[in-house]
Amino acid sequence: MLQRKQTTVATANSCIAMESENHSKNGTSLKSLISKGKLLTILSALFLAVVMGACKGGGDEDYEDYEDYEDYEDYEPLTTPTGVTATQTNEGIKISWDPVKRADYYSVICRYRYYYNGYYYWDKGYKYDSKRTDNIQDCEFIFVPKESSTDSCSFQVSAYTYSYENLYNRNWSEPISYVYIKPGGGSETGLYMGIIGFNEELYEKSISLLTDYQRTYNTNNFTSFINGLSMKSATSFYYAVDNAIKRLEIAELPEDLENVSIVTFTDGLDNASIDLNTAYNSRDAYRDAVKKRIANTKIKNLPINAYSIGIRGSDVNDVEAFRAGLIAMASKEENAKEVTNMSEVNTTFSEIASSLYSENQSKIIKLKITGGYDDGTKIRFTWDNVEDAADSKYYIEGTYKRNGTTRTLENVVYRGVNSSSGLTVTGDVSGVYVTFTFKDFTQPWMWEWLYPDSKIQQWEYVSSTAQWQRNSEFGETGDVETIIDKKSAVIMLVLDCTTSLGSNDFKQMKEATTNFIKIVTDY
């Protein structure tokens, strides 16, 4: 077998030229040259012989063997690269592919779409060359978009070889499109949000801080994005929710994260997802796969609370499929809300926002009393402004205990109110005062309005008279401190932007989601 050798084009062409010239000398030999005494010509001929030897088989150190050829004329073109995939990483988009036999290097060309001043633009020509080093194929490339607003990319991979017949022989792979997911998020305590609008493609507002509970100007970035959404055909419902989960998976989020939610709105049946993600052969298969992802995915060890809101469009005849899709995109069946008009859409968005808002904050009550009570004295704090603590229906009661310098309330009873502080609460001692802290405090909202914390009273039970005695000194400034403890949360809004909504309903959907943002930020 004649092994395939690699050399430079200049050397190969020189060998061909010299060999051709040698054969055209009409049989001129070294002996005849010597007989004529042409010493210079003799030396030239000797040099020619050495070069021809290199061209015919010597100089292996300059070549690379390819054992798959019987002869140069049996050249086989490279196969098209296969297995091209794109995967989101924290560093960027990792493009990878399967090695191509006999390829010397690869080229990756990227096209990407970015958002600027209310419009989407495509840029192209971002090229990367992957060369072989020590016979190891480099079949991987990390693409970092140059534009910060890049949201969609496509890639094309080609294989090249240095060949005798064609120095740059190449074969392109089929292009692969990919929706770029910016990691987003942050480490600061607060409420985070991301938005995906969907139709024939996805429109993304990356996960970022909506509010840190001290300022609310970040909300303008989100409401502006919603107002800038426009309608197109095709409903990629499952694909959009699938990508919402991916965004949550890669986002940087605070360590005090307490709530992870996806809220989705749609008006029709999915008819585009399996074209945007060809890994699934049917809509039902993709739907069920996303349903499993909602159920099994954990974000910082927290489950996803998924809600779906659906208004069935006039063109939806398969009611069963519509409802099955709504239920599948919710983390539990009661979180799937089917409504009949846009007014109900707004109401449902508001209800979900209110529940998420309450879940995202907790109330802390600190109650300061003088600490000179006997060990075993019953202490009661009442909320309902009664004349006698015995008549109260909203109170916290416990047995005051002294143990060295430690002061506790033990066997604590909660009536009409609640707290996560449990049955034993240890006080914070400062001089003659003791402060008891009750975390995650809750009470009926109407009583909170009728009897605010400023009306709390403190009582001690007098065993000798079997009566409650009110502490008239309690209630001074600083005796009652209320703290609203805000926790970190992240919410993904997934919004239908299809033409089937019609311009009026689409406008109302935008208003409903804008109102949603105002509620969760208490704006």
Beta strands, then each sheet from edge to edge (+ up, - down):
strand 1: 85-88
strand 2: 93-96
strand 3: 105-116
strand 4: 119-131
strand 5: 140-143
strand 6: 150-161
strand 7: 169-172
strand 8: 176-179
strand 9: 191-198
strand 10: 202-211
strand 11: 257-266
strand 12: 298-299
strand 13: 302-303
strand 14: 305-311
strand 15: 336-339
strand 16: 361-370
strand 17: 378-382
strand 18: 395-403
strand 19: 406-415
strand 20: 425-426
strand 21: 428-430
strand 22: 433-438
strand 23: 457-462
strand 24: 467-470
strand 25: 480-486
strand 26: 488-496
sheet 1: 1+ 2- 5+
sheet 2: 4+ 3- 6+ 7-
sheet 3: 4+ 3- 6+ 8-
sheet 4: 10+ 9- 26- 11- 14- 15-
sheet 5: 12+ 13-
sheet 6: 21+ 22- 16+ 25-
sheet 7: 20+ 19- 18+ 17- 23+ 24-
end
